[in-house]
């Protein structure tokens, strides 16, 4: 008997469109001999499943739906919502309550990794991790003086939503006069904003997932962008070079791979995650700076993980099968 898989996409953030592209690529790549797969699109309280030629409403009481040929349920949810509610633990809590296995880490991990500032402070408990200094600003609170921010973090610095992705609302601030507009822009995406000291060096990203009892890391990707930083244009409109495997020393690649596994294990992650780093210093002996952790990384044709899977000599369908079957082992 084939398992019935819900590929859960959409969500309530600016990454809605990217999520739908991820879902389309996941649907295309799934092993059709093993699974019957349907995209469930969420937007607020409107949950719908694309079932053949029908568009059916999903019953939120048990995540079932009724079609012309009767009632249907799912065996597994493959979550590819970037942003709320799929990347911050809300959806994971719902699936836990109704007893439906899913592809990502649990509620605690998702909530922690979605909050950039909280995650950074948690990771600082391990002195071997290098993380940039930052300040947290909340909507409604009195903001520190611009001079105080610059005195601590310097210029240029980054202003970014504390909860969000795909670089929506992110600004590289070069002058003190640019701080307030950048903070206002970021607060359109999130009520909390992080101002972060800039890290200079080579940007890389490393994906991994749990395959059986093994944490498997993919080949590392080096990011070279024409933009000021790796923003939405660079990510999705061909304004960057993404080189896999990265042009870094083998010993550095090994250290990055081991650090990625260490963080995965430390957080008790599940499914595919991707960790972004900045390498600074002498080649072969670089400092590895942790930039960000993505627990539901993009899966579009242009995204990093599909590139890394191919570079590893693997097929996406087998990676997805490992993740699905791992929940039934």
C-alpha angles and dihedrals in degrees: 000000000000119000116238112232128198112208098204115208144154115051135171105287137084088268092072094111094045089051092055090051089051090050092051092053093046091050091050092048101045119111101257091192090064105031144041103214131195131176114237110200118204128194115161107307093340107102116172135171125213101226109176106290092345130088106207131188116241117231105230091204092075106354092251128132138203121228134172089275095050142269121336134193134190130238097200141011119221102199116209100159110132106208129001130027098009102043101040102057100261096109092040089057090051093051090047090054094052094039099243116147116231142192104245139067120282131275096275095048093046093048093047097046092046090058101070096192095047091047093051091052091048092051091049087071085080107066092203091071119087113212129171120250115254146171128223119221123189128205109253095023123108108264122229116252114277089237091056091052093049092044091057103035104023130212135321096036135159126250113195140161109266089224117037146071148215087060093280109163094009120137132183101219115208102170134039090241089061095060100083096047090047092051091049090050093050092048089061086068101037137009088229123060129193122210108200136192109244120251116209123207144065115336115220136166131206127195127200143167140185114264109185105310093335128093104219121199122204124222112285122254123218116212121212114176135189089208129082087263138345095293133158093281091052093046100047108014102056096258093135145051115237109195118193120214094031120240094245133121115279091238091053091048089052092051092048091049092050092047090051091052091046093054092045090054094041092055093039092233128183132201123011120337130174126207122201120210141180116219114209132179136024116000111258092019101054127153108245109222118193111228107172144335120224116196097181100034122188116278100189119129087261096047126112100241097059088049091050093046090054091047089053090056091246134124123235091229091061093047090051090048091052090053095046097044091044088070091056098044 
